[in-house]
Amino acid sequence: MEAFKTFTGIVAPLDRSNVDTDAIIPKQFLKSIKRTGFGQNLFDEWRYLDHGEPGQDCSNRPLNPDFVLNQKPYQQATIFLTRSNFGCGSSREHAPWALLDFGFRVIIAESFADIFYNNCFKNGILPITLPAETIKKLLAATVKTPGSTLTINLTEQEITDSRGDVIPFDIESFRKDALLKGLDEIGMTLTYEKEIRAFENKHKKAQPWLFSPINSSASDLPCGIPEGSPIPQGKRR
């Protein structure tokens, strides 16, 4: 996972609430688990005028000229700006895969669906929650000036607009550290590999019987049970 660095990106606005994961990446594209190649089908039913299928050459498909990502200023956008409850619906991780594959590293919204929010962090996307009034102002400014940019400073937890106005945002320290280091939950756990090894060695010395191979010889079996027979389990109380 790529480490998150301070960057300035074009903002793509979508003034809509309750955008679900089926809109972000329709169900027919969920057969693949490669994590890449989904960008061309991001918002497929809104971006194109025909019905898309996996493996289809999207370069020849008719585009919806009214959809934001088909408009020239936003085709290179890396920041997505929207309303409330973004990413609701099913828990498919393909939704953040598609957003990331298109090029988005930041999503700014009033609120997110919980599972989608967590999946963003696992895939190197920074989801930022801001008050409704702040979102309203940002949407208005972005629509007024197509192609406008924002600078995202995760270290300082600040958003800076083109006029120099600064908007602070909150994020859990663990998630912030993971994004800055480019690590998912497994990667963060492995940073403690030395401590984990030390605990395992200490545990083996303190309770060695937990790590001994099972000896199923007749002498170790309860009286009256032939060798090789399953040992009966006691009844739970």
Secondary structure, 3 states (H helix, E strand, C coil): CCCCCCEEEEEEEECCCCCEHHHHCCHHHCCCCCCCCCHHHCCHHHHECCCCCCCCCHHHCCECCCCHHHCHHHCCCCEEEECCCECECCCCCHHHHHHHHHCCCEEEECCECHHHHHHHHHCCCEEEECCHHHHHHHHHHHHHCCCCEEEEECCCCEEEECCCCEEECCCCHHHHHHHHHCCCHHHHHHCCHHHHHHHHHHHHHHCHHHHCCCCCCHHHCCCCCCCCCCCCCCCCC
